[in-house]
Amino acid sequence: MANQYPVEIDGKTGEIEDLPPPRGGRYRCKLDTMADVRREMAKVYREARSEVIDPATASKLVWCLQAVGKVIEGSDLEKRIEALEAKQ
């Protein structure tokens, strides 16, 4: 599978980790579900722990991801309420 961003191989585990895109490049990730948001938050956390990104930047990104998660939650609740009202 081709990767458009550089990767790094962890010396201890041998796992391949994606490096963040170069500054100014557009970063795309799927954020359609809470699972997607959780996955991206975990990635940001690992990058901060590995000192790939600055912890202050990570904090800002996680705050944004939390906001996206709240919107997804609200949207899901709205759909459920509409479905219940349609049944009545």
Residue pairs with C-beta under 8 A, 6 or more apart in sequence:
3 18
5 18
5 19
5 20
5 21
6 18
6 19
7 16
7 17
7 18
7 19
8 16
8 17
8 19
9 15
9 16
9 17
10 16
10 17
17 46
17 50
19 52
20 27
20 47
20 52
20 53
21 27
29 36
29 40
30 36
31 37
31 40
31 65
31 68
31 72
32 72
33 72
34 69
34 72
34 73
37 65
37 68
37 69
37 72
38 69
40 65
41 62
41 65
41 66
44 53
44 58
44 61
44 62
44 65
45 58
45 62
47 53
47 58
48 54
48 55
48 57
48 58
53 61
